[in-house]
Amino acid sequence: MLSFGVTVLPDPPYQRMLELLRLAEQHGFEYGWTYDSHILWHESFPLLALVAAETERLKLGHFVTNPGIRDPTVLASYYATMHEVSNGRMAMGIGRGDSSRRVVGLKPVRVAEFERRCQMIKDLMNGRPVEWNEKELELKWVREELPEIPMWIAGYGPKALAVAGQEAGRDPAALKCIVGAPSHISDDIADAREQSRWFPAMVSNHVMDLIVNYGENSEIPKELTDFVKARKFYDYKDHSRVGAKHGEFVSDEIVDRFCVLGTAEEATKKLKELESVGVDQFNVYLMTHAQEVTLQAYGDDIIPQFSGVAA
């Protein structure tokens, strides 16, 4: 059954992030996520600790962090510590690093190294011994009775997606899938589109990498690669921002396809389609206007249709 998460930027003032995630919990969302990009926004790690202190049920984590800006052992220790602080409510989303690395002049972590680091982090943060830098390491203080901290791998290309399969033990039944995208619930579809064009533009960053690495005639679906041909530039200072100039090339058809927009009924129909193809969680990128309206629409009209229980 489809579960629901929400991603809130660690944007100043930080109190706004806390307010929105408290509200998300009240409206029945199961997961509360945030970005990890320490130059563009506030440092998100201490803010998650504040969110943990002000919520009771919401599962918390990054969508996504990466093992390049953060030393992998520090990342594992942080999540293990936060799992204790939150009484077992942490979940890690992790990728190769986009804005947090590119903004400081670094490329995403290479796939082979990404896989090696993810394997170590998953074990170390869950209390299992690891070998790292020719040292035997173990977080001996991890509470055994707490549930396993899940690791969700972010990826677009075949190699990054293969890492997700590796972390799940290559058992298809063990794989879980999250789809993250803006969702603006409104009768004004034209306005909803204008507020969401930044998202396909953000996706185009990853698509451009795929084209460079695999070529235009690879197994990557044309539905994903064709739309970037009209792309002109990308400015990270407007990363995930409504009105970003770099999103002007995105057509209405593409923004409709990449986002969940329209009335609650229209959004529910699209979410049912995602559920039918095996998506386990829909994660609302809460970066459009009228954020409280979106959260309430999900709580009142959308989430109950999937859970069967009123939020």
ZILIN-V770538 format. One record per backbone hydrogen bond with DSSP energy under -1.0 kcal/mol. CO is the residue of the C=O (numbers start at 0). NH is the residue of the N-H. If there is no record, write none. Layout:
co/nh
CO/NH
CO/NH
This chain:
co/nh
2/281
3/29
3/30
4/283
5/32
6/285
8/10
9/41
12/15
13/17
14/18
15/19
16/20
17/21
18/22
19/23
20/24
21/25
22/26
23/28
24/27
29/58
30/5
31/60
32/7
33/62
36/40
43/47
44/48
45/49
46/50
47/51
48/52
58/31
59/90
60/33
61/92
64/94
70/74
71/75
72/76
73/77
74/78
75/79
76/80
77/81
78/82
79/83
80/84
81/85
82/87
83/86
88/59
91/151
92/64
93/153
95/108
97/101
98/102
100/105
101/104
109/113
110/114
111/115
112/116
113/117
114/118
115/119
116/120
117/121
118/122
119/123
120/124
122/127
123/126
129/136
131/134
134/131
136/129
137/139
138/141
142/145
149/91
151/93
156/160
157/161
158/162
159/163
160/164
161/165
162/166
163/167
164/169
165/168
170/173
176/279
176/280
178/282
180/284
181/259
183/261
186/188
187/191
188/192
189/193
190/194
192/195
195/198
196/200
197/201
198/202
199/203
201/204
202/206
203/207
204/208
205/209
206/210
207/211
208/212
209/213
210/214
220/223
220/224
221/225
224/227
225/228
227/230
234/237
235/238
237/240
240/243
243/246
244/247
246/249
250/254
251/255
252/256
253/257
254/258
261/185
262/266
263/267
264/268
265/269
266/270
267/271
268/272
269/273
270/274
271/275
272/276
273/278
274/277
279/2
280/178
281/4
282/180
283/6
283/285
284/286
289/293
290/294
291/295
292/296
293/297
294/298
295/299
296/300
297/302
301/304
302/305
302/306
303/307
